Structures are given as C-alpha cells and as structure tokens.
Amino acid sequence: MAAQPEPSTDAQPTGLSKHPVDEKLPALKMATSGLQHVAAMYAGVVAPPLIVGAAVGLSGTELTFLTGACLFTAGLATFLQTLGFWKIGARLPFVNGVTFAGVAPMTAVVASAKDKSDALPIIFGAVIVAGVLGFIAAPFFSKAVRFFPPVVTGSVITLIGVSLLPVAFGWAQGPNPAADDYGSTTYLGLAAVTLVIVLVLRRFTRGFVKQIAVLLGLVVGTLVAIPFGVTDFGPVADADVVGFPTPFHFGAPQFQVAAILSMIVVMVVSMTESTADMLALGEIVERPADEKTIAAGLRADTLGSAISPLFNGFMCSAFAQNIGLVAMTRIRSRYVVATGGGFLVLMGLCPMAASLIAVVPRPVLGGAGVVLFGSVAASGIQTLVRAGLEKDNNVLIVAVSLAVGIIPITAPDFYHAFPETAKIVLDSGISTGCVAAVVLNLVFNHLGKGQDADEVTHPMEAGEDLRAAPAH
C-alpha cells in the first residue's frame, strides 16, 4: 500500500524556501507540538531532583521548589540550544534538561557531606566549574565529528534508542518498583492501550492529528486510567499558582575538589552523548551536524549547565527521547521545541501548571515511550543501511560497538568491581558504545596502509562510492 503523503512541513526545501528546521508553524500547531515534547521528557527532568532531593532530606515544599527550578532551567537551556545567539546553540529541535548521568555522583556527594545542608551548595559549585570548563573545551571536543562516519553514527543512534527502551518498559510497570502492584496487569494494560491509541492515530489519521498522535495518546490514556484509580490529581490541588526559583535558594555555591572532579567526568560523558545526539538529530532532520554546529551545541549545553545552579538547577544536556518524537512526527521546526522550552519556563514559574503534566500516569508514558524510543533505534538502522555493511570490517564495528553498548542494559552489575568514578562512564551504554565504535572505525578503516582493496576506507562516503579513496 502506498504511503500517505506527509504534511507540507515535511517537504524538502527547494530554491530559496526555508529548511523545515527554521520554519515557524501556526500558533496552535506550535503550542500543541511543543507541549508534546514537554510531555515526552517531563519524567526525565523531574526524576533527578526528586532522587537527589530525597537523599538530602528536603521537605515536600522544598522538593517541589527544587523540581520547579530544574524545569525552569531546562527551559532556559532549551532556548539556548534551539534559538541560540552568537556561536551558542545548535539551532536544531533539541530539548535540554537535567542529565541523569549526574544522579549517582550527586547522591555520592550527599552521602559524603558532613552537613546535609551543604550538599546542594557543593553540587551547585561543582556543576558551575564543570560547565565553565566544558564551555571552554567545546570547540576542541567538536573536532571529533570527523570520527563519526555513518557506520559510527548509525551504531550510536541505534544504541540511543535501545538504551532508552528499558526506561519505557520501567514506566509501563508503574511508578514505584518497590510496590506490590509493580508490573501488574492493570499497569501493563494501560501502557498497551496507550500504545494502541498512538498506533491507530498514526495509521488512520492524517495531517495535524497524525503529528500530535503521541500527545493525544497521553491525554486519552490518562482519561482511561481514571476509573482504575491510577490517575492522581493530588499534585494539582496541592500546587502553588506562582513560585519563582530564587537564586541560590539553598545557599551560596561551595567548591570541593572531589565533587568538582566527579562532575567534570559527568560533563565529559554528557558532551559525548550530546555529540551523538546532535549527529542523530542532524540525520533525522536532514541537516547534518558539522563541527561548527556541534561546537555551538556543546556551548549551549555547557553554558546552560553553568547558569543552571544560579537558579538551583543541575547539569543540563540534550534529551535523546525527544529525538524519537521528531523522527516519528516529522515536525522538524526548532521553534516548536523552543515553544516547549517556554512551557518548561512557565512550569518552573507556575508549579500548578507543572503538576498538570505530573498527572499523566507512568504506565501511560511507558506506552508512548515504546513508540518514541523505538523510533530512535529505527533511525539508527536507517543510517546503518548506507554505512557499507557489505564490508566485513564495518559489520565488525557495528557488532562489537552494539555489544559493548548494551552491557549496562542486559548486565547492569557487569562493572560492579570498578571504582565509582569509572562506573559513571561505563554505566552509560551510549558513551561506551560510542567510544568503541570510534576506536574500531579508526583501527579498521583508517590506521595502516595495508588495507585490502575491497575495504571501505571512508564509510562517510560509502553510500555514494564504495570505492572511495581513503580520507587523509
């Protein structure tokens, strides 16, 4: 059956027309599509402050304040990334928010603090230093883009999707892994219903409705969950209407060497993942991310991280889960994501608005997440199709890098004997798989002069000419 034509926003630019990334859509479409991005990443933004805040022992009011602050700073970081200024911002449809990679070292800081009231100021000081150093290093870090041909980017994009799928499966089982009803048929049924709703909308609708299928699926899934007692409207009733994240609410930043070093490691991991994410999104929106774009994007990440502690937020990074939404909806406008950033800022300033997204049950998010995150993996496979996989060397690169990258997923305790600092890197399958793919590509396709004549020496050009000359 022939595929239905996509809306005009999916058309390729011709002549002097704007690229879809730079198009400004009608207000209603901009708002609903932006809200869809917020819904897709909300759980990922609020989880780190909830975990760290609980470890510190914050009261319910203070925990709400910390969560709102992270939403507010995520919005600011998203503005930097999508709209940008000077040489800051990839100007791609990227959502930025609190990176989960920092949760383990931040909780370690909390555990080691003599006075729990000093824990957050110590964390904020470490994030500021790591952000400033990352900003300085961004142009040098971006030069690694030449080591990301399709065989590498395809492997990494696939890993991003595969790494995110367990998050969706966890959401589908319920909000509390320690609860007796975790993984119950009720929760899994709600996830399945939401998934079916999204698929039906994608299959049998067209145009605008088709493009906001995920948002509609979340709304309908939430309504379906009400009779089962899964939808909790308590957060809305208890939330304040207005609340501004007062600068340095938890105290002036403190600077401790151990905490700073651990957050620098997290920053390196975050920059590696952001580089992979920018390459992935560039492929999806058909505006490949070059060295200049990556440098600008990393500056936005790191500047957002350096500013975030001022408003009581944590380290920020690009959110991979939203790449799946772009891939599925084909709405590529960066202004849509900037609108989502505006919603995040408003949520930070209006806790009641933030609580509306919190009403969506985790199983409903899980059902939608299967589509979103699976779409990322599918995009990676599309990239691998043109990576010259008829060559044995490239098959080995993909095979080993994927295997290394899924270790933290399939065997979470695999690196249990390693130091905590090392595990910050090793427990990120995206980072380890990315490093493995880059190193193997160098070994098999670049190093040495004795390559076989039939080997692809420059996979970046494999889709155009499998007998391309080696890159210098």
C-alpha positions in Angstrom: 0.0 0.0 0.0 1.4 3.4 -1.0 2.3 5.6 1.9 0.2 8.7 2.6 1.9 12.0 1.7 3.2 13.9 4.7 2.2 17.4 5.5 3.9 20.4 3.9 6.2 20.8 6.9 7.8 17.6 5.9 8.7 18.8 2.4 12.2 19.3 1.4 13.3 22.9 0.9 13.6 24.0 -2.7 15.1 27.2 -4.1 15.1 29.9 -1.5 12.4 28.3 0.8 13.3 27.7 4.4 14.6 24.5 5.7 11.9 22.7 7.8 14.1 23.2 10.9 13.8 27.0 10.5 10.1 27.1 9.7 7.6 28.8 12.1 4.4 26.9 12.2 0.8 28.2 13.0 0.3 29.1 16.7 -1.9 26.2 17.6 0.3 23.6 15.9 3.4 25.2 17.6 1.8 25.1 21.0 0.4 21.5 20.8 3.6 20.1 19.3 5.7 21.9 21.8 3.6 20.5 24.7 4.0 17.1 23.2 7.8 17.5 23.6 7.4 18.5 27.2 5.2 15.5 27.9 7.8 13.2 26.4 10.6 14.5 28.5 8.9 15.6 31.7 9.6 12.4 33.7 13.3 12.6 32.8 13.6 16.1 34.0 11.9 15.7 37.4 13.4 12.3 38.3 17.0 13.6 39.2 15.8 16.4 41.6 13.3 14.1 43.2 16.1 11.5 43.8 18.7 14.0 45.0 16.2 16.0 47.0 15.0 12.9 48.8 18.6 11.9 49.6 19.2 15.4 51.1 16.1 15.0 53.1 14.2 18.0 51.7 10.6 18.7 52.9 7.8 18.3 50.4 7.7 22.0 49.9 11.5 22.3 49.2 11.3 19.2 47.0 8.6 20.9 44.9 10.8 24.0 44.7 13.8 22.0 43.5 11.8 20.3 40.9 10.3 23.5 39.6 13.8 25.0 39.5 15.0 22.2 37.3 12.0 22.7 34.9 12.8 26.4 34.8 16.5 25.9 34.0 15.6 23.2 31.4 13.5 25.8 29.6 16.4 28.3 29.6 18.8 25.6 28.3 16.3 24.7 25.6 16.2 28.3 24.5 20.0 28.4 24.3 20.0 25.3 22.2 17.1 26.0 19.8 17.3 29.8 19.3 20.8 30.5 20.3 22.9 33.6 20.0 26.4 34.3 18.7 28.2 30.9 18.5 26.0 29.3 21.1 23.2 26.8 20.2 23.0 24.1 17.6 19.7 25.7 16.4 18.2 22.2 16.0 15.0 21.0 17.5 16.7 19.8 20.8 15.1 19.7 24.2 17.6 20.2 27.1 17.1 19.2 30.6 18.8 17.7 33.7 21.1 14.8 32.7 20.5 11.6 34.6 24.2 10.8 34.3 24.8 13.2 37.3 22.5 11.4 39.7 25.0 8.9 41.0 27.8 11.3 41.7 25.4 13.9 43.2 24.0 11.3 45.6 27.5 10.4 46.5 28.2 14.0 47.3 25.1 14.0 49.5 26.3 10.8 51.3 29.8 12.2 51.9 28.6 15.6 53.2 29.2 16.2 56.9 26.2 18.5 57.0 23.3 17.7 54.6 22.5 21.4 54.3 25.9 21.8 52.5 25.2 19.0 49.9 23.3 21.1 47.4 25.7 24.1 47.5 28.6 21.7 47.0 26.8 20.1 44.0 26.0 23.5 42.6 29.6 24.7 42.9 30.9 21.5 41.1 28.3 21.9 38.3 29.3 25.6 37.7 33.0 24.7 37.4 32.3 21.7 35.1 30.1 23.9 33.0 32.7 26.6 32.6 35.4 24.1 31.7 33.1 22.3 29.3 32.3 25.6 27.6 36.0 26.3 27.1 36.6 22.8 25.7 33.6 22.7 23.4 35.3 23.8 20.2 38.1 21.3 20.7 35.7 18.5 21.6 33.6 19.2 18.5 36.6 18.3 16.3 35.8 14.6 17.0 33.0 14.9 14.5 35.3 13.7 11.7 35.5 10.4 13.5 31.7 9.8 13.2 31.0 8.4 9.7 27.7 6.6 9.1 29.0 3.3 10.5 29.7 5.0 13.8 26.7 7.4 13.9 24.3 4.6 12.9 25.6 2.4 15.7 25.3 5.2 18.2 21.8 6.3 17.1 20.7 2.7 17.4 22.2 2.4 20.8 20.5 5.6 22.0 17.1 4.1 21.1 17.9 0.7 22.6 19.2 2.3 25.8 16.1 4.3 26.2 13.6 1.4 25.7 14.2 0.0 29.2 13.1 3.4 30.6 9.7 3.0 28.7 9.4 -0.6 30.0 10.0 0.6 33.5 7.4 3.3 33.2 4.9 0.8 31.8 5.2 -1.3 35.0 4.2 1.5 37.3 5.5 4.4 39.4 7.1 2.5 42.2 9.3 -0.5 41.7 9.1 -1.4 45.4 5.2 -1.5 45.3 3.4 -4.8 45.3 1.4 -3.9 42.2 4.5 -3.0 40.2 4.2 -4.7 36.8 0.5 -5.6 37.4 -1.8 -6.3 34.5 -3.6 -3.0 35.2 -0.4 -1.0 34.6 0.7 -3.0 31.6 -2.8 -2.9 30.2 -2.8 0.9 30.4 0.6 1.0 28.6 -0.8 -1.3 25.9 -3.9 0.8 25.5 -1.9 4.0 25.1 0.5 2.3 22.6 -2.5 1.1 20.5 -4.1 4.5 20.6 -0.9 6.1 19.3 -0.6 3.5 16.6 -4.2 3.8 15.5 -3.9 7.6 15.3 -0.7 7.3 13.2 -2.3 4.7 10.9 -5.8 6.1 10.3 -5.4 9.9 10.7 -3.7 12.5 8.6 -2.1 15.9 8.9 -2.1 17.7 12.2 -3.9 15.0 14.2 -1.4 12.4 13.0 1.5 14.6 14.0 0.2 15.1 17.6 -0.7 11.4 18.0 1.6 11.0 21.0 0.0 13.9 22.8 -3.5 12.7 22.1 -2.4 9.2 23.2 -1.2 10.6 26.5 -4.4 12.5 27.1 -6.7 9.6 26.2 -4.6 7.2 28.2 -4.8 9.4 31.2 -8.6 9.6 30.9 -8.8 5.8 30.5 -6.7 5.4 33.7 -9.1 7.4 35.9 -11.6 4.6 36.6 -8.6 2.4 37.7 -7.5 4.8 40.3 -4.2 5.3 38.7 -4.6 9.0 37.8 -3.7 11.2 40.7 -4.9 14.8 40.7 -3.5 15.5 44.1 -0.4 17.3 42.8 -2.7 19.9 41.1 -4.7 20.6 44.2 -1.6 21.0 46.4 0.5 23.1 44.0 1.0 26.8 44.3 -0.1 29.0 41.4 3.1 31.1 41.4 6.7 30.3 42.5 9.9 31.8 41.3 13.2 29.8 41.7 15.0 32.3 43.9 18.7 32.4 43.1 20.9 30.4 45.5 17.9 29.4 47.5 19.8 26.6 49.2 22.9 28.6 49.9 25.9 30.1 48.0 27.8 27.5 45.9 30.8 25.7 47.6 33.7 24.4 45.8 35.2 21.0 46.8 37.8 19.3 44.6 36.4 15.7 44.8 32.9 16.9 43.8 34.3 19.0 41.0 36.3 16.1 39.6 33.3 13.8 39.6 31.1 16.4 37.8 33.8 17.0 35.2 33.7 13.3 34.4 29.9 13.6 34.1 30.4 16.6 31.8 32.7 14.6 29.5 30.1 11.8 29.4 27.3 14.4 28.8 29.3 16.1 26.0 29.9 12.7 24.3 26.2 11.8 24.4 25.2 15.3 23.2 27.6 15.0 20.3 26.0 11.6 19.4 22.5 13.1 19.8 23.3 16.1 17.6 24.6 13.8 14.9 21.5 11.6 15.2 19.1 14.6 15.1 21.0 16.1 12.2 20.5 12.9 10.2 16.8 12.8 11.1 16.0 16.4 10.1 18.3 16.2 7.1 20.6 19.0 8.3 23.8 17.1 9.1 25.6 18.4 12.2 29.0 19.6 11.2 31.9 20.6 13.5 30.6 24.2 13.8 27.1 23.0 14.7 28.4 20.6 17.3 30.7 23.2 18.9 27.7 25.6 19.1 25.5 22.9 20.6 28.1 21.9 23.2 28.5 25.6 24.2 24.7 25.7 24.8 24.8 22.5 26.9 27.7 23.7 29.0 26.6 27.3 29.3 23.2 26.1 30.4 24.8 23.9 32.9 27.0 26.7 34.3 23.9 29.0 34.6 21.6 26.4 36.0 22.9 26.3 39.6 22.2 30.1 39.8 18.5 29.1 39.8 19.0 25.9 41.9 19.2 23.6 38.9 21.6 20.8 37.9 23.7 19.9 34.9 21.8 20.1 31.6 22.2 18.0 28.5 20.3 17.3 25.3 17.4 14.8 25.8 17.6 11.8 23.4 14.0 10.8 24.0 12.8 13.8 22.1 14.7 12.8 19.0 12.3 9.9 18.7 9.4 12.4 18.7 11.0 14.4 15.8 11.6 11.2 13.9 8.1 10.0 14.3 6.1 13.2 13.7 8.5 14.6 11.1 7.9 18.1 12.7 11.4 19.4 12.4 10.9 23.1 13.4 13.3 24.2 16.2 10.7 26.8 17.1 8.3 24.1 18.1 10.9 22.9 20.6 11.6 26.5 21.7 7.9 26.7 22.4 8.3 23.6 24.5 11.1 25.4 26.3 8.7 28.2 27.0 6.3 25.8 28.6 9.1 24.5 30.8 9.9 28.0 32.0 6.2 28.6 32.7 6.1 25.4 34.7 9.0 26.5 36.7 7.2 29.8 37.5 3.8 28.1 38.0 4.0 24.9 40.0 0.3 24.3 39.3 1.0 24.1 35.5 3.9 21.7 36.1 1.6 19.5 38.1 -0.7 19.0 35.1 1.9 17.0 33.3 2.6 15.1 36.5 -1.0 13.8 36.4 -0.1 11.6 33.4 0.4 8.1 34.9 3.8 6.4 34.4 2.2 3.4 32.5 0.7 5.8 30.0 4.1 7.4 29.5 5.5 4.0 29.0 3.1 3.1 26.3 4.0 6.2 24.3 7.7 5.8 25.1 7.8 2.5 23.3 7.0 4.3 20.0 9.2 7.3 20.7 12.3 5.4 21.7 11.8 2.6 19.2 11.7 5.3 16.5 15.2 6.4 17.5 16.6 2.9 17.1 14.8 2.6 13.7 16.5 5.9 12.6 19.9 4.4 13.6 19.1 1.3 11.4 18.3 3.6 8.5 21.7 5.2 8.9 23.4 1.9 9.0 21.8 0.9 5.7 24.1 3.3 3.9 27.1 2.6 6.0 28.7 0.0 3.8 27.7 -3.1 5.8 28.5 -5.4 2.9 32.1 -5.0 4.1 33.3 -7.3 6.9 35.1 -4.5 8.7 32.0 -2.4 9.1 30.0 -5.4 10.2 32.5 -6.0 13.0 32.4 -2.3 14.1 28.6 -2.4 14.4 28.6 -5.8 16.1 31.1 -5.0 18.8 30.0 -1.4 19.5 26.4 -2.5 19.9 27.5 -5.4 22.1 29.6 -3.1 24.3 26.8 -0.5 24.4 24.1 -2.9 25.6 26.2 -4.3 28.5 24.7 -1.8 31.1 21.2 -2.8 29.9 21.5 -6.5 29.8 24.0 -6.9 32.6 23.6 -3.9 35.0 26.2 -5.3 37.5 28.8 -6.1 34.9 31.1 -3.3 36.1 30.4 -3.7 39.8 34.1 -4.3 40.7 35.2 -1.0 39.1 35.7 2.3 41.0 32.6 4.5 41.3 34.3 7.2 39.1 34.9 4.7 36.3 31.3 3.4 36.5 30.0 6.9 35.7 31.3 6.3 32.2 31.0 2.6 32.0 27.3 2.5 33.1 26.5 4.8 30.1 26.0 2.4 27.2 25.7 5.3 24.8 29.2 6.6 25.8 30.9 3.2 25.9 29.3 2.1 22.6 30.2 5.4 21.0 33.9 5.2 22.1 34.0 1.5 20.9 32.6 2.5 17.5 35.0 5.4 17.1 38.1 3.4 18.1 37.1 0.4 15.9 36.4 2.6 12.9 39.9 4.1 13.3 41.5 0.7 13.6 39.7 -1.0 10.7 39.1 1.9 8.3 41.9 4.4 8.9 45.1 3.1 10.5 47.7 1.4 8.5 48.4 1.3 4.8 47.9 -2.3 4.0 44.1 -2.4 3.8 42.5 -4.7 1.3 41.5 -3.1 -1.9 37.9 -4.1 -1.4 37.6 -2.5 2.0 35.6 0.7 2.6 38.3 3.1 3.8 36.0 6.0 4.4 32.5 4.9 5.4 31.2 8.5 5.3 31.3 8.2 1.5 30.1 4.6 1.4 26.6 5.5 0.3 28.0 7.4 -2.7 31.0 5.4 -3.8 32.1 2.2 -2.1 35.5 2.5 -3.8 36.2 6.0 -2.4 39.8 6.9 -1.7 41.0 6.9 1.9 40.4 10.0 3.9 43.5 11.9 4.9 
